[in-house]
Amino acid sequence: MRGATVFAIAVASALMLVTCSREERELRPSPSASQVVNEAQLSGLNPGANPLPSPPTPNMYEESAYAVSEGKRLFSQYNCSGCHANGGGGIGPPIMDNYWIYGSEPQNIFTTIVQGRPNGMPSFRNRIPEYQMWEIVAYVRSMSGLLPKDVAPSRSDQLYVRPPEQSMPKQTPTGITSAPEPPK
């Protein structure tokens, strides 16, 4: 009788372990090779606010502080700062102002990243997954104040170390007027 009870408890425990499953949470979609933007090269790149045909804007990226912070990280990792100097402009145009050569709408910025632009902007087609491009678009729009304040990153997530000249001055303990002289 005792062996049957132990066996029944063991079977019940095994069934509970098999039937339980963890909740799956996906913070961002896992890109597959088919999700990499693979559009045909369009010609006729013209400055202006009229967007060229591109996928509709997923608003989830512009409404998520996480997506914007990921865009900030990707902006640095894909070396966008090398040309755009953290948004202030360098070799490439500034992206922190209100003047946009090819338009400031998300579709325009996405098209610029995918197709590149004449005179310097390379095409990142087949190099960056589509969801990462949208994260970069959201971050770029946040730099020029086009996103709500609660979504835009307000600080860097990296540690800030003061340079030595900005450090606090050395303080002498109170009550000591001068250092004792060394013995001769």
Buried (B, 14 or more C-beta within 10 A) or exposed (E): EEEEEEEEEEEEEEEEEEEEEEEEEEEBEEEEEEEBBEEEEEEEBEEEEEBBEBBEBBEEBBBBBEBBBBBBBBBBEBEBBEBBBBBEBEEBBBBBBEEBEBBBBBBBBBBBBBBBBEEEBEBBBEBBBBBBBBBBBBBBBBBBEBBEEEBBBEEEEEEEEEEEEEEEEEEEEEEEEEEEEEEE
